[in-house]
Amino acid sequence: MKKIAAINFSSAIHLLDHIAPLAYILDIPLYIDDESCSNLLKTYYPEVKHELKRNLAYDFLAKNYDVLISCNYWFVEDKFAFETLNNKNIKLVFCPHGNSDKGHINKVNMLAYTMQDMVFLYGDHMKNLLKTLNVFSKLKNHTTIGNFRLSYYKKFKSFYDKLVDTTIFSKLDPNKKTILYAPTWKDAENSSSFFFVLNKLIEKVPSNYNLIIKPHPNLEEKNPVEFYKLFPTKLLPNIFWLQDFTPIYPLLNRCDIYLGDFSSIGYDFLYYQKPMFFIDPFDRDPKKDPSLFLHSCGEQIKTDNLDNIFSIIENNQNSNFQEKQKKLYDFTFDKYLEIPKIKENILKSI
């Protein structure tokens, strides 16, 4: 029987909500080398078997495991280190950390899929994207795993619903609708709205709404000077700054409205068929640009109309996008499965 482990290198906390549920589902250990990640796992994923190894060396992994799963890409250097330096042909498996429409502009990252011994795919949307980018046919091996994170959330729903209430919603007015602003980071495609939208949101949020601001961890890590120039020192009672809270589905379950740009959280939010609003830094046409595929499931707010962002949200909550949202969700994620079946399917494929 193959020995399998999950890996999360460095302080990549945004990967925890992907790799931790996967480790639980497969009943395998999760190795990390960062203490902050260890603390977050103890708090938010107590059922996951994890071990903090500050010196997470190749020789240890080669000696003890046959298959390694990560939500970060594996590279040829990793394969070389295992095969040449440790005389072990380990299967290196990559599980994407979320579903998005990124890749149409900067295709280099998507080519990394071809370097993996195996890739986990959520469903037809990922397959279609990889085919469009001429990557799918070059995959060494792949299997479809569906929305395993939703299955994990449902398994521990009572725990997570209490957690999200205690941590966040107990501090907000329950009689107000809650808007979640969850921007992506400033990646190679310059996808983020954060740096030109944040101040307007903080200044203009009306008193009859709650606003949760959940910045992508890479906004701080990759652009610290810009980030801290904008970092608010004081917020109104109806604004909640949410950082280092990694469970996504419990948060989405409680939010009424999604506001974002190109974050994969937008695809997760499709499940709830609630109002969605999008900001594209380049104001492109969702009907013509494949990078804006998700934006067809909500209202797009133009960059020259950001002063009216909350009136747009107020006046367009009843727009009928539910049918589109359900259709795209079903296209994105394979059919829903309970945890035992997901485990069985993955182990068969490995």
Buried (B, 14 or more C-beta within 10 A) or exposed (E): EEEBBBBBBEBBBBBBBBBBBBBBBBEBBBBBBBEEBBEBBEBBBEEBEBEBEEEBEBEEBBEEBBBBBBBBBBEEEBBEBBEEEBEBEBBBBBBBBBBBBBBBBEEEEBBBBBBBBBBBBBBBBBBBBBEBBEBBEEBEEBBBBBBBBBBBBEBBEEBBBEBBBEBBBEEBBEEBBBBBBBBBBBBEBEBBBBBEBBEBBBEBBEEEBBBBBBBBBBBBBEBEEBBEEBEEEEEEEBBBEBEEBBBBBBBBBBBBBBBBBBBBBBBBBBBBBBBBBBBBBEEEEBEEBEBBBBBBBBBBBEEEEBEBBBEBBBEBBEEEBBEBBBEBBBBBBBEBBEBEEBBEBBBEBB
